């Protein structure tokens, strides 16, 4: 086998390069539109639709963890943590829990909201909080 002479880029360098390519592109505008649509789905009356919206946001955050720092996403996450559906609150905590350790700058943004859920009426929500903390 032939040894590579070009070093592989780190994940951070690949993300940085892809962001630079996306800035100002039509694709970025479409992605922002799609994210706005998903955030709008959090206002749907059916809790199952809101849960799916949170899971879709989780997919976006998996692709780009800095999404957790966007104003619209922060607001949506905080609202979802205080909404009536246990499934939505649990999915929201799952979203935060999966990504908060890789995004330490997000800890102060979400910590208080997470801790408030320790007294949640939903057992699954409280268990999720304990796993995060």
HELIX and SHEET records of a PDB file:
HELIX    1   1 UNK A   11  UNK A   22  1                                  12    
HELIX    2   2 UNK A   26  UNK A   40  1                                  15    
HELIX    3   3 UNK A   41  UNK A   43  5                                   3    
HELIX    4   4 UNK A   47  UNK A   63  1                                  17    
HELIX    5   5 UNK A   65  UNK A   69  5                                   5    
HELIX    6   6 UNK A   71  UNK A   81  1                                  11    
HELIX    7   7 UNK A   86  UNK A   99  1                                  14    
HELIX    8   8 UNK A  104  UNK A  106  5                                   3    
HELIX    9   9 UNK A  107  UNK A  116  1                                  10    
HELIX   10  10 UNK A  117  UNK A  119  5                                   3    
HELIX   11  11 UNK A  123  UNK A  132  1                                  10    
END                                                                             
